[in-house]
Amino acid sequence: MGGAPYVLEVTSPGVDRPLTERRHWLRARGRLVRVTLREGGAHTGRLTDVTDDGVVVDGRTVVWDDVDRGRVEVEFNRPADEDEQDEQDEQDEQDEQDEFDEEGGQS
């Protein structure tokens, strides 16, 4: 890089993180999510489980074939018993950084 000036941009998926891969859904367990359905409509609720069949939101299983997209919803008053989830989130973020580093910093 020598002495040439450069601009470094750092981005984040943001607080309303899109759920595009199974690992994203796994990381979001316990969070409030919005699942947009392929046939139209959406279901918003607490993501309680991720299975081979689909995702469980407020006790309702939405099969993978019905999921068009998902997104973590912004939640200002997250339930107090989420300390364990916060620790898992920190580990997931570290895992993502390690994966990014292993790929040579390419996203």
C-alpha positions as CSV (number, residue, x, y, z in Angstrom):
1,M,0.0,0.0,0.0
2,G,3.0,2.2,0.4
3,G,2.2,5.8,1.3
4,A,-0.9,6.1,-0.9
5,P,-4.1,7.1,1.0
6,Y,-7.0,4.7,1.0
7,V,-10.5,4.4,2.4
8,L,-11.5,1.5,4.6
9,E,-15.2,0.8,4.8
10,V,-16.6,-1.5,7.5
11,T,-20.2,-2.7,7.2
12,S,-22.5,-4.8,9.2
13,P,-25.8,-6.6,8.4
14,G,-27.4,-4.2,10.9
15,V,-29.8,-4.8,13.7
16,D,-32.5,-6.2,11.4
17,R,-30.1,-8.8,10.1
18,P,-31.3,-10.8,7.1
19,L,-31.4,-14.6,7.6
20,T,-30.1,-16.1,4.4
21,E,-28.4,-19.3,5.6
22,R,-29.3,-22.0,8.1
23,R,-26.4,-20.8,10.4
24,H,-28.0,-17.4,10.5
25,W,-31.3,-18.9,11.6
26,L,-29.5,-21.0,14.2
27,R,-27.8,-17.9,15.6
28,A,-31.1,-16.1,15.8
29,R,-32.8,-18.6,18.1
30,G,-34.5,-16.7,20.9
31,R,-34.8,-13.6,18.8
32,L,-37.9,-11.9,17.3
33,V,-38.0,-12.7,13.6
34,R,-40.2,-12.0,10.6
35,V,-40.6,-14.9,8.1
36,T,-41.9,-13.9,4.7
37,L,-43.7,-16.8,3.1
38,R,-43.4,-17.7,-0.6
39,E,-47.2,-17.9,-1.0
40,G,-47.5,-14.4,0.4
41,G,-48.0,-13.2,3.9
42,A,-45.6,-13.3,6.8
43,H,-45.3,-14.6,10.3
44,T,-43.6,-12.6,13.1
45,G,-42.7,-14.1,16.4
46,R,-40.0,-15.6,18.6
47,L,-37.7,-18.1,16.8
48,T,-37.6,-21.1,19.1
49,D,-36.0,-23.8,17.0
50,V,-34.4,-24.6,13.7
51,T,-34.8,-28.2,12.3
52,D,-34.2,-30.1,9.2
53,D,-37.9,-29.5,8.3
54,G,-37.9,-25.7,8.9
55,V,-38.0,-23.1,11.5
56,V,-40.3,-23.0,14.6
57,V,-41.7,-19.5,15.3
58,D,-44.0,-19.2,18.4
59,G,-44.7,-22.9,18.3
60,R,-45.6,-23.0,14.5
61,T,-43.3,-24.9,12.2
62,V,-42.7,-23.1,8.9
63,V,-41.1,-25.6,6.4
64,W,-38.1,-24.5,4.5
65,D,-40.0,-24.7,1.1
66,D,-42.5,-22.1,2.4
67,V,-39.8,-19.7,3.6
68,D,-39.1,-16.9,1.1
69,R,-36.9,-14.9,3.4
70,G,-36.4,-14.1,7.1
71,R,-35.2,-11.1,9.1
72,V,-34.4,-10.4,12.7
73,E,-36.7,-7.7,13.9
74,V,-35.5,-4.7,15.9
75,E,-36.4,-5.3,19.5
76,F,-35.8,-2.6,22.1
77,N,-37.2,-4.6,25.1
78,R,-35.6,-7.9,24.6
79,P,-36.5,-10.5,27.4
80,A,-34.1,-10.3,30.4
81,D,-33.2,-14.0,30.3
82,E,-31.2,-13.6,27.1
83,D,-27.7,-13.4,28.7
84,E,-26.9,-16.9,27.4
85,Q,-28.1,-15.9,23.9
86,D,-25.9,-12.8,24.1
87,E,-22.8,-14.9,24.9
88,Q,-23.7,-17.2,22.0
89,D,-24.1,-14.2,19.7
90,E,-20.6,-13.0,20.7
91,Q,-19.2,-16.5,19.8
92,D,-21.1,-16.6,16.5
93,E,-19.7,-13.2,15.6
94,Q,-16.2,-14.4,16.4
95,D,-16.8,-17.6,14.3
96,E,-17.9,-15.4,11.4
97,Q,-14.8,-13.2,11.7
98,D,-12.6,-16.3,11.8
99,E,-14.4,-17.6,8.7
100,F,-13.9,-14.2,7.0
101,D,-10.2,-14.3,7.9
102,E,-9.8,-17.8,6.6
103,E,-11.3,-16.7,3.3
104,G,-8.6,-14.1,3.0
105,G,-10.8,-11.2,3.9
106,Q,-13.1,-11.7,0.9
107,S,-16.9,-11.5,1.5
